C-alpha cells in the first residue's frame, strides 16, 4: 500500500503535464482560428470566429488552471482535501475557470444560434441559466463553508502558511 501511495504524486504530475499540453494545443488552435479570420473578410462571420476562438481560449484556461491546481495541491503540497478550508479553496479554483469557460461557451452558442439556427437559442439560454445556477450554488457553498471554517481556524492558518511556502502570499485567498 505504501508503494501505491508513493506512485500517486507521480500520476498526478503526469496528469498535470497532460492538462498543460492540452492547454498549449488549444492555444495553438485558437491562434490558428484568429489568424485565418484576420486574413479573410472582416464581416459578421469574422466576429463569430473570434468569439469561437475566445471559447477555445477559455477551454485552454480551464485546462491550464486544472494543471496548476493538480500540480500545487497534489504534487507540491501533497494536500489532502479533508478540511472545510481546503475543500473551499480547492473547489473555488476549479469553479472560477469552469464558470467563466461555460459563460464564454454560452456566448459562442448565442452567436451561432443567432446567425445559423434561431431554434438553438433555447439551448444557448439554458447554458447561460446553468452558469447562473452554478454561480449561485457556488456562492451558497462558500457561505455555508464559512461557518464550518469558523470551527477550524487552524486549518485556515495552515493553508496561509502553505501559500507563503509556495510564494503566493495572499494572492489566492479564494
Number of C-alpha atoms within 10 A of each C-alpha: 5 6 7 8 9 10 10 14 17 13 13 17 19 15 16 24 17 15 21 21 16 17 24 17 14 21 20 15 16 22 17 12 18 18 12 13 19 12 9 10 10 10 9 10 15 18 13 19 20 19 20 22 22 22 24 25 22 25 23 26 21 24 24 22 21 21 23 19 18 24 20 17 16 20 18 14 15 13 15 10 15 8 13 21 24 19 14 18 18 17 16 18 17 15 16 15 20 21 21 18 22 19 21 22 22 23 21 22 24 23 22 20 17 14 12 10 11 14 10 15 17 13 15 23 15 13 19 21 14 16 20 14 13 16 16 12 12 18 13 11 14 20 11 12 15 13 11 14 17 13 10 13 11 12 16 18 12 13 17 17 15 16 18 13 11 12 10 13 13 11 9 10 12 13
